[in-house]
């Protein structure tokens, strides 16, 4: 029997009348090393161990890679080069506003040390490691904009630390304080962008040497002597950096305990029982990744006001700002997860996105920290719409966001072609982007613009916009049909003259598609799956086409790229035919069996993906993790639901992984939430129930 309790918390999926032992301290199950066993040619996540608070402005990470290498920490490395303040959202985007610190016991020789994972602790709130070459133990614990180091030194007259300013300037303000500034970035910022940072020691030091960007600071120590470094930064000023330093004004243990408690609170929104130790470790390690991005880009000034430096107009404004996210990846599950489990944080994020719209004409599609030229689509519309239908966007902000989205549907950023809509002229006139007019990935763009128009329709309805506007979005949302080839039952490139492109190869990656092929992108009609079923010839044909993805061998055509990209390799080794779970376009596809009453196949394939392709090990992802998206797929699928169409309020169901799930009472603030979770408890274990509606 199942029992539902609606009091301070809600318990889902009670399989028997017993008292399960729920995970009490979920943060203890998190390993930040999951996904770090990766490289350019093969991704098991492409992550690094982020020492951070949830959505914190600054992360720290141990650095094994060369300076400037996007793969800043790889599990197979044997040498640590430094500890780096990082804002990197992905190795493909690289870093900005960074600098590094490396404790040493001498000023001669290489500034690096061998290390072992056997002497490494990697948790969100604590990183600890032994630097064997220097006989130094290092511990780091974070706050949102600062961190504290506790360093245990050997006996030496030349103990200290090396600061790499990453091309910036560094000055010693007094015997305990260093102040620096750099403009290190990989794009997406105005000319006046800067990262101001401050390092304060509790032991007096002196400058011993300078070598390029590196400055050597030394003092004498006795064996086992502990020295604390408190470090903070700001995108506003050095005065603000010093203000941010107050976040770590307490002892190391006080900062550590506060960080641990914060993670316990955030992860503890979802407590599970009845699983295996490995399932707990995987679930909470991936929930940790789901709560890192987008990061805060706002600070608190001397008046206690929330302020931010804008990477869009170079000015300091009041209000929230968030960054480091690629909406092409994260609109699918990451933002829907945040909207369900962290609605207060989501509301602040959307207020921040509205500020972006006030500070420049375009919403970003990839921000790091400002507009970055990466990926396709206008999926900021989906991010806004999914939050809006759940009541997480203030009315005044929603109007600002809608106006920016409308503008973006008819324009493209003058220097960053991924913001706005590249090819909007063709799309708005022909109903698709031709594959022969010099615009790459034309089918992917057409499919995503059509879904984005459907999202605009949802927002227009909430704002009670004129019927003419709503009719326009509704009409354009059907543009996916213009690139559907009924003879192949697949999406296909179409030329300007209206004919489909010749020499169609459904196994060809790229070209008309983005990091995938026709088998992957054909299912990207999130908002009109019934229409896609009809276009394919009915439920039986649709189910057969779904089956074909798994039955087809993992063959491919990589001629568009000229080499086998890592996403192809990851599809091949997964041994699931042409199903490429390691990349985002197809991650919703298994749930489409629900639309033709074949949920038993959904349950079977979801269980296989969860069990075979994910783990808590350093190679625990099936491809790029991408700002929480691939993690969010797992977390939601472990709970038994998935948002096939964000902004619809509808969730496809599957058999949950855990027999017992308890949700924090903060998620039951209103009648709609209580009804939603109660219905999930009743429906997700029922194999005949396919969908759940949030309304």
Phi, psi and omega in degrees: 000157178247142178236144179241129176242123179242085177225245177286343179210169176239135180253124182252152170064037176291113185270341181205158181282085181212181180244090181293154179266097180287151176298124184270316181241080186298334181297337180289344181267359185272131166246125178278000180273351180300125179094356186274352178271072188219164171207184184302322188269345183207122184252125168254024181140325184054045179253172170226157180287100182276121174266104194197162166268162179306126179057028183294151181292321180242135169251159168237152178209145167293144186243118175256337183278164174296155177305131180090350179284126178297332176274074190285340173219124175234136188297329183284349182292152180247354185234134172260132183259333182182179170240124196242132166284124188228151171235018187290123176272341185193146177296336181285336178266329181072197197246168173205160176054043186243160171202170184221159179229137176225113175293141180219167175244011180195162181257002178252154177090177182296145176267071179196162182212145170292153177209168180227144175294343178290339178245029184240132170243124185232093177239163180300326187259357180204128166240131181223137181204154176256124177266098191295323182294337181249357184054046185236135171259134181237133173232140179227135174226142191254160158239192184289325184232011185208177177204160176236134175257139168238114188243125177258119187257160169276182173283121182196146174275350183236030173294159178160211181206153181249130178251126173257116185277358181052055175082007181262194178246154183219134177224146177270115184278323173204187186292349182243354193229133171244139176234132182222169175207140172218165178242025184297123179198166177242028176115171175082023181220155173290172184293335183269013178299138176203151173245115179264132181222158182222139178234123181237125180259153173264010174227131183299141180225169174224157177283121182260330182194159174226135183216099184063234179278354185265136175237130182261121179246128186229161173202167177266145181223153169270159181298130180085359180292136181256130177240137180252134172245128174251128190227136177212165177213169180210150173263008184251309183191166176290330175296320179291325176300317178295325177295320179294335179297338180296341178299336180239036181285341179280187179289168178302314182296325178294316178295315179301312182295322178293319179294318179297317180296321179297315179294322179297322179293314183291312180291331183286358172302332180233113177246135186238162178206162176086007179257185176269164177303318180295320178297319177298315183294319179293313183301311185282332174294324179280329174294325173302313180295328180290345183249025178257322186237152355289149184272155175294138174236027180239157183226173181243120186277185185293342178269358184084011181272145172284125181223162177210146165281132182267120173283008180254327176230002176074012181250164176262127182234160169282152175110175185279157173207134176231154183206184178067073180197141173250108187294336176303323178279310200269350177294339190287312183220329184297307180292320173302324176296314179300319182295329179280315191256340181226057187298327179295318177293320177301319180299320177293322177300314181293326173297323176293320178294326176295325177294324175302316181294333178281339187257353173195165187289339190247143163280144180283155169254335169221117180242131178189082349276338176257205182300130174235142184274092184203135175070185188231176176091173181234049194282359168302332177298321180290321179298315180293315186294319182295322176290322184294318182291344176263007176075027184260004181242126178299142183307317181295322178291323181297321178296317179297316181294319179298315180300320179293321179293320177298316178300316180294336179286348183237008182213166173227143181304138186295336182233349181235097191290349179278346177265137191081210181230106172292130181085015182301329181298315178291314184300315184286338181260316183268337185090008176194168175258119182297152180272000185238029180241016176086012177252116184287162174056044189294322181291316178302316179297315181299313182296318182286323176298322180297315177294320178299323176295323175298322177295321176297326176298320179294318179292318179301323177294317179296325181273359181054049179287163181303149183300327179301318178295313182297323178297322179298313181294321180296317180296312182292335180294344177270007183293347177302331181296337183286346177242016177263123179263105184297331181291327179262346185059033181220160173286147188208146177298140181234138183276168182298330181280000177098346179277148174290150179295145178283172175054047181288127176235107184294349180263003181279124178274148179074206182068258179276354185235165181252111177050045179184188179229187183297327178296331182274318188273344182301334184272004185275051174240058190308323189271354184214055178297320175303322178294322178292321177300314179298318181295330180279349178112005177121177187297318183296315179294321179297314179297320179297320178294321175300314179300324184297330179301320181278331182279332180294143176292161182281051178278162185201162172234115183254021186296333179297323182268331183087000175198167182278108180290160187297330179297326177292314179303318182293326174295316184298313187283346181291341178059044175231037179070231179260015175282120186246073184294340181291353176230156196287326190305332186252004189294340178271350194298322182301325182290349181288344173301330179300331185285348178237029175055041176237047185296337178299329177285323173303308182301317184292313182290322178298315179299320180295316179297314180301317188277326185265325190262350180237149173198178178266010181277167178299341175254035192278004177245154179272006182170199181299136179285319170059072168057029175101349185296307183293329174293315182297325176304313182293313183301311181294319180292330175292330179273348174101017180212158180206138180274083178305320181236088176305140182088355177273338187078003181255139180233131173281146185255154170214170178291124182291157181281324183259138176287340182228129176222132178238126181259144179297145182298339179296343180274003184242039187288336184223170184297320182298317180295314181299318179295318182300308184291326176296317179293326176297315180301324182279334190256328191290335177267001178268109186293350179264354180261124188259333189221158176225136183249134173260111182206000000 
